[in-house]
């Protein structure tokens, strides 16, 4: 459980200590038709296998459950803190291993470079992840392998976060809330941030210095609050969120903003991994982090002072609950973890 299963095979016949071959996560535009089919098929399979950690959930839904419950105030593991990036890095690794296990194929998660219109078109094509929602059908996705009737949600966030409790994929690509995706210039701006994170190490960390908060995308935040057991960022949907957050908003969309409970698509909710685009988006976020690390070094802060699960040498929820004692420090070097990203 602890050790990462690295792709089999070492290059060369040398008996000297050799480096295992690195897995390569490709740009979505580099995938062959067969690789696209294999990726989607493996996702569909995961949805029908039981989770090895909780027999009540499917293997796929286990990941949705973890992401959703990471917002529990007692846990508060995965967002609005420096642990945002390592937490999702570990989640992607477990998800990638799960895809390999159910498919028996050397699958890697492709990344969606949303600064490239060709990549965006490839992601939302009918033979891959399907298109946007149909406004005549409540913005339900009605095309592709994840369409309504084919792909059902079993894990939903609390009503506070997801008042409509829909069980099918809802998207409104590029709607009024976020009409454009982040640009390559903005990615470069992120890469130029001098520090991994910056006090107070949360949603309010100064984005002049904090790479993590710049990339996570909180803007004009007033803080965080525990409401009915769930950590809620004190921002409004209308606030111009950027980078990672903006991509979630661009895919999901939000409308009827004047309502007390505005409607928002699946990617905007705490249970956002219900839209498998989540994985391609987060692979890209992880790739940008690895780029920043290449430039600035594998540095993480803080070393101490934050609640458990957020400091350099802490283990993280939920991984520690399934026997994975990996610390944040052990998640900083992707080559040591056995993978790299291909150039776009
Ligand atoms: Cu997330």
Boltz pocket constraint, residues with backbone or C-beta under 6 A from the ligand:
constraints:
  - pocket:
      binder: B
      contacts: [[A, 67], [A, 78], [A, 79], [A, 88]]
      max_distance: 6.0
